Amino acid sequence: MKRTYVLFLFILACMGALTLCAQENPKPTISVNASGKATARADIAIVLMSVRSTSPLAADALDQNNKKVEDVKAHLTALGYKDEQVKFTGNRFAPSGGGMYYPAGQRPTGFDVYNNIYISIEGPELNDISQFNKRVSALLDELSKVGATTSNTPISSISMGGSSVVVFSIKDPARYENQAMLQALDKARPLADEVAQHMKVQITGISWSTITPSGRSATGAQGSALDEIPYEYFSSSIDEVPVRVRVDVRYTYK
């Protein structure tokens, strides 16, 4: 037993020595990064709306908002929308008036209660853009009758290509991410070759690489209402949903 234990310690020591040697004598590398982009046609649209109520008492604002939510649900059912197409964030409370910040000496005089609504439209209904626009127009008009208002997208209107209460995305971006990745890799190798040429060395392989989707970041909390939708690829255009990735590659050389 003692000999086995000593042999085990010897093996560990050798492994440690090899690791230390590898760290002290790493293979030389050239690091480059590049980005790629693919463009997809949207297969899902999301209409962003909200119901909001204000009252001096939070309980009253909550009661009012709950009634608006039930009215919205009834209207959506009458318009033919199914439960799985509609997501609510749940009631949120906020001071009324100036939001978080008020002029010196002033205080909120009541409470806002709001509930964001995400209504998804997908499939064949996106094939005819003219009919799609008519449907969205009717949806906005009908829900406004029961107190619903349009809501801002949590994505920067500049980076998204324009402000819109209707956003487009793709449910499964993997195929487009692969296209963007290959494009980025095609860009990365010539960059490394150019660096190697200036260094008068020859690239021998890849020692390490990472691939990261680089879609838009949300500027506000989404909650769990849209977790299944890749909001990092939101677009204001049904025909051009940009899918971007970034690759970082370390090439070995001799």
N, C-alpha and C positions, 0 to 999 in steps of 0.2 A: 504493500500500500504506500509506503514511504517513497519507494523508487518511482512509482506511478506519479505521485504528487510532485516529486522533483522533476520528472520528465515533462509534466504539464507546465511547470514554471519555466522550464527551459524553452518550451515551444512558445509560450507567451512572450518571453524575452526576445526570441528570434523574430516573432511577428512585429514586436515593437521596434526592433532595430530596422526591419525592412520598411516599416511605415515611415520612420524617421528619415531613412535614406531617400525614400521617394519624395518626402517633403523637401529635403535639402537639395535634391537634384530633379526638380520637375522638368517635364519636357517644355521647351519654349513654345509659346503660342502667340498667335495674332488674333485679337478680338475685334469683331465687327458687329454692327447691328443694322437691320434693314426692316422696312415695313412693306406690307402688301395689302391690296384692297380688291375685294370682289363686290359686284353689285347684283342684288337680287330683286325680284319683283315680290312685293308683299303678299303674304297669304293670310294675314290677319290685320284687321283695323280695330282700333280702340277709340271710342268716344269718351272723352273725359268730362264729367259733369259733377255737380256738387249741390247739396241742399244745405241751407244755412238758416238759422233762426237766432234772433237777438231779443233779450229781455233783461230787465233789471235783476231778475232772479234766475239762477242757473236751472232750477227745477222747471220753471215755466218755459225757458228756452228749449230744454230737453223734450218736454211734452210736445211743444210745437214742432220740433224737428222730427220727432218720431212719427207724428201724423203726416208730415210731408213725405217721409220715407215710404210709408204705407201707400200714400197716393201715387208716388212714383212707381212702386212695384205694381200696383193695379193697372196703371197706364201702360207699363212695359208688357204686362201679360196680354192686355187688350191689343197691343200692337204686334203680338206674335213672338216676343222675345222669351226664350226659355231661361230657367233659373241658372243653368250653367254658363249662360252668356253674360250674366250680370254679377258684378262683384262690388260689395260695399266695404269700405274701410272700417266702418263702425263710427259711432259718435265721438267727436273730439271737442274738448272744451278750450275756450280762449277768452281773454278779456276783450270786451267789445270796444270799438272805437279805433284806437291807435295801434292795436296789435301788442307788441312787446314793449314799445318805447313811447313815452308821453313827454310833452313839454314840462318843464320844471313846475312843480306844484300841482300838477293835474293827476288824476287817478281815473281808472276805468269806472264807468257808471253802470255797467251791466256785464252780461256774458253772451258770447257767441257759442253756439253749438253747431258743428258742421259735420257732414258725412259725405265723403267723396264716393263717386260712383264710376265704375269702369264698365262700359258696355262693349262687348266684342262682337265683331261681324267678320265672318270668314267663309272660305269655300267659294262656291259658284257665284255668290253675291258680290264678289269683288271683280268678276270678269267683265261686267258692263259698268264702266265708271259713271256713265250718265245716270243709270238707274240707282247706282250706289249713292251718288250725290243727292238724288231726290229722296232716298230713304233716310239719309242722315238729316236732311233739311226737315223732313216731317217729324223725325225723332226729337230734334232740338225744339221745334215749335210746340209739340205736344207736351213735352216735359216742362217747358217754361210755364205752361198753364197751371201747373201744380207746384210752382215755386222752385223748380230746379234751375240752376244757372250753370253756365259753362265754367270749366275749371282749367287752370293753366297746366301745361305739361311740366313735369319735374325735370325736363331736359332743357338746357339753354336754347332759346329760340334761335340764337345765332349759329350755334354748332349744329342744330338740327336742320337748318336751312330755311327757317321761318317759323313764326308763331302759328300754332294751329291747335284747335280743340279736338281734332281728329288726328291720331298718329298711326303710322303703319309699321309693321315689323314682320319677322319671319319666325315661325314656331320652332323650327329645327335648323339652326345656322351652321351645323357641322360641315355640310358639303361646301358651303361658301367659305368657311374658315379654312378648309383644306386648300381651296383654290388660292386664297390670299396667302397662305403659308408657303405654297410652292412658288408663288410670285416673289415673296420676300427672300426665300432661299436662293432663287435665281439672281437676285440683286446682291446677296451677301457674298457669294463666292468671287465674282469679279472684283469686288472691293478688296477682299483678302489677297487676291492675286496681284493687284496693283501695289498693295503695301509690300508684299513679298518681293516683287520685282525691284522696288526701290531699296529693299534691304539686301538684295542679291542672295535670296534664299529660295528654297522650294517647299511648297506646302505638301505635307504627307498625309493629312487626314483631319478628322474632327475629334477633339478631345472632350468637348462639352457644348451643349446648346440648350436654349430655352425658347419656348414659343408661347406668347401671351396675347390673348385677344385684347385689342385696344379700342373697344367701343366707347361710347359716351358714358360719362359718369352721371348718376342721378344727382340733382342739386337739392332734392328733398327726400324725406323718408317715404318709401313705397309701402311699407307694411307688408302684409302677406297677400294682399289682394292681387298682385301681378307677379308673384314669384315664378310662375310657370312661363311667363312671357319674357323674352330677352330684351328688356327695356334699354340695354346699352346699344341696341341697334335701331332705336326708334327713328323714324324719318317722317317728314311732312309730305313725302312723295310716295305714291303707290308703286311707281315704276322703278324708283331708285332707293333701295335700302342699302346703305353702305356697310360692308362687313370688313373690318380692318384687324390685322394681327401684326405683332412685332416679333422678330426673331433676333436672338443674341447668340452668336456662334464664336467658339474659340477653335481656331485651326492650328494644328501642330505643324512645325516646319523643321527642315534641317539645312 
